[in-house]
Structure formats: C-alpha cells, structure tokens
Amino acid sequence: MTRALALDLGTRRIGVAVSDAGGVLATPRTTVMRSRDRTRDHATIAALVAEEEAAVVVVGLPLSLDGGIGPAAAATLEEVEQLAAVLPVPVVTHDERFTTVTAHDQLRAAGLDGRRRAAVVDQQAAAVLLQSWLDSNR
C-alpha cells in the first residue's frame, strides 16, 4: 500500500488527512479554508498531494441515510470530477456518513472544548473517513 490523502469537502472548509506510507493508519493533517475560487482550492489540494507523495485521494461522499445520492452527494461528485481532472493521482469516493459525528465524539472524548473541536473537526472527520477506507481496502 502507498500513502493516501483524504478530503472532507465542506462548503467553507476542507478537512485533510493522510495515511502512513504503509497505508495502515490515518492521521489528521490540516484544514484548508475555502476561497471563493475553486481552481485555487484545487491547486492547494494538488500541492498537498505532491507534498505528501500521495498515490490516491479519497473524497468523502455524503450519501443520504438510505444510501442514495442527494444534492450534497451530487455536488461532491461534480467536484470529484473536477479534482480528477487536475490531480496526477486517482480520486476515489468513500461513504462518509457519520464521520463528522464520530469525529466530534472522538474530540469530545479527548477533552477538547467546543472552540478547539471546531478548529480541527474537519481534519478529524477526514481521518475517520480515511481510516474506514484503509480498513476496507486491506
């Protein structure tokens, strides 16, 4: 396995997580604040892919509770297509249902208060997503 980078695409922030080189453990990496320029946001992601030497990008797909593709998932799939056109590595999606809830629970259990949780929840959600993807691909 090689290093993977995960994205939790939000409207205001993009949570980023990376795996270790062996593809076993996901770690929160950073939060990218959205600009009003998607091309610039994608260039920032491309720089992270290069910096981390990622071989794949995993994007959280916000499916509906019934597993269907609603408006949020459709918007994500559109952005995934755009990312795939500019990134030099494969871009795949993975079900992200409940990742943010799980991330909040983990951060609360770690003793982070609301403000500190808010600052890192997106990257923690990306790590939860990535860990799920890594585990399912072993």
C-alpha positions as CSV (number, residue, x, y, z in Angstrom):
1,M,0.0,0.0,0.0
2,T,1.1,3.6,-0.6
3,R,0.2,6.9,1.1
4,A,-3.3,8.1,0.7
5,L,-4.7,11.6,1.2
6,A,-8.4,12.1,2.3
7,L,-10.6,15.1,1.8
8,D,-13.8,16.0,3.8
9,L,-15.2,18.6,1.4
10,G,-17.3,21.2,3.1
11,T,-18.7,24.5,1.8
12,R,-16.4,26.6,4.0
13,R,-13.6,24.2,4.9
14,I,-11.9,21.1,3.5
15,G,-10.6,18.6,6.1
16,V,-7.4,16.8,5.1
17,A,-5.9,13.6,6.5
18,V,-3.1,11.4,5.3
19,S,-2.1,7.8,5.9
20,D,1.3,6.4,6.8
21,A,3.4,5.1,4.0
22,G,2.2,1.5,4.7
23,G,-1.5,2.5,4.3
24,V,-2.4,1.4,7.8
25,L,-3.0,4.4,10.0
26,A,-4.9,7.7,9.1
27,T,-3.8,10.9,10.8
28,P,-5.5,14.4,10.6
29,R,-3.3,16.7,8.5
30,T,-4.8,20.2,8.1
31,T,-7.9,22.2,7.3
32,V,-8.0,24.2,4.1
33,M,-10.2,27.2,4.2
34,R,-12.2,27.5,1.1
35,S,-11.5,30.6,-1.1
36,R,-14.1,31.8,-3.5
37,D,-12.0,30.3,-6.3
38,R,-12.4,26.5,-6.7
39,T,-9.4,26.4,-9.0
40,R,-7.2,27.9,-6.2
41,D,-8.7,25.4,-3.7
42,H,-7.8,22.6,-6.1
43,A,-4.3,23.9,-6.6
44,T,-3.9,23.9,-2.8
45,I,-5.0,20.3,-2.7
46,A,-2.7,19.4,-5.6
47,A,0.2,20.9,-3.6
48,L,-0.7,18.8,-0.5
49,V,-0.9,15.6,-2.7
50,A,2.6,16.4,-4.0
51,E,4.0,17.3,-0.6
52,E,2.6,14.1,1.0
53,E,3.6,12.0,-2.1
54,A,0.1,10.6,-2.0
55,A,-0.8,7.9,-4.6
56,V,-4.6,8.2,-4.2
57,V,-7.0,10.8,-3.0
58,V,-10.1,9.6,-1.1
59,V,-13.1,12.0,-1.0
60,G,-15.9,11.6,1.4
61,L,-19.2,11.1,-0.3
62,P,-22.1,12.4,1.8
63,L,-24.8,9.8,0.9
64,S,-28.3,10.1,2.3
65,L,-29.1,7.9,5.3
66,D,-30.8,5.5,2.9
67,G,-27.6,5.3,0.8
68,G,-29.0,7.4,-2.0
69,I,-27.4,10.3,-3.8
70,G,-29.0,13.6,-2.7
71,P,-28.0,17.1,-3.5
72,A,-24.9,17.1,-1.3
73,A,-23.5,13.9,-2.8
74,A,-24.3,15.2,-6.4
75,A,-22.3,18.4,-5.7
76,T,-19.5,16.3,-4.3
77,L,-19.4,14.0,-7.3
78,E,-19.2,17.1,-9.5
79,E,-16.2,18.4,-7.6
80,V,-14.6,14.9,-7.6
81,E,-14.7,15.1,-11.4
82,Q,-13.0,18.5,-11.4
83,L,-10.4,17.2,-8.9
84,A,-9.7,14.1,-11.0
85,A,-9.0,16.4,-14.0
86,V,-6.3,18.3,-12.2
87,L,-4.7,15.8,-9.8
88,P,-2.0,13.4,-11.0
89,V,-3.4,10.5,-9.0
90,P,-6.7,8.6,-8.9
91,V,-9.5,10.3,-7.0
92,V,-12.0,7.8,-5.4
93,T,-15.0,8.3,-3.2
94,H,-15.9,6.6,0.1
95,D,-19.1,6.7,2.1
96,E,-18.7,9.4,4.8
97,R,-22.0,9.0,6.6
98,F,-21.5,9.7,10.3
99,T,-17.8,10.7,10.0
100,T,-18.4,14.2,11.4
101,V,-20.4,12.8,14.3
102,T,-17.7,10.2,15.0
103,A,-15.1,13.0,14.8
104,H,-17.0,15.2,17.3
105,D,-17.3,12.2,19.7
106,Q,-13.6,11.4,19.5
107,L,-12.6,15.0,20.1
108,R,-15.0,15.4,22.9
109,A,-13.6,12.2,24.5
110,A,-10.1,13.7,24.1
111,G,-11.3,16.6,26.2
112,L,-11.4,19.4,23.6
113,D,-13.9,22.2,24.2
114,G,-16.3,23.4,21.6
115,R,-14.0,26.1,20.1
116,R,-10.9,23.8,19.9
117,R,-13.1,21.0,18.5
118,A,-14.5,23.3,15.8
119,A,-11.0,24.1,14.7
120,V,-10.0,20.5,14.0
121,V,-13.2,18.6,13.4
122,D,-13.0,18.7,9.6
123,Q,-9.5,17.2,9.6
124,Q,-10.6,14.6,12.2
125,A,-13.6,13.7,10.0
126,A,-11.2,13.2,7.1
127,A,-9.1,10.9,9.3
128,V,-12.2,8.9,10.3
129,L,-13.1,8.7,6.6
130,L,-9.6,7.6,5.6
131,Q,-9.3,5.0,8.3
132,S,-12.6,3.5,7.2
133,W,-11.3,3.4,3.6
134,L,-7.9,2.0,4.6
135,D,-9.6,-0.8,6.7
136,S,-12.0,-1.7,3.8
137,N,-9.1,-1.9,1.3
138,R,-6.9,-4.3,3.3
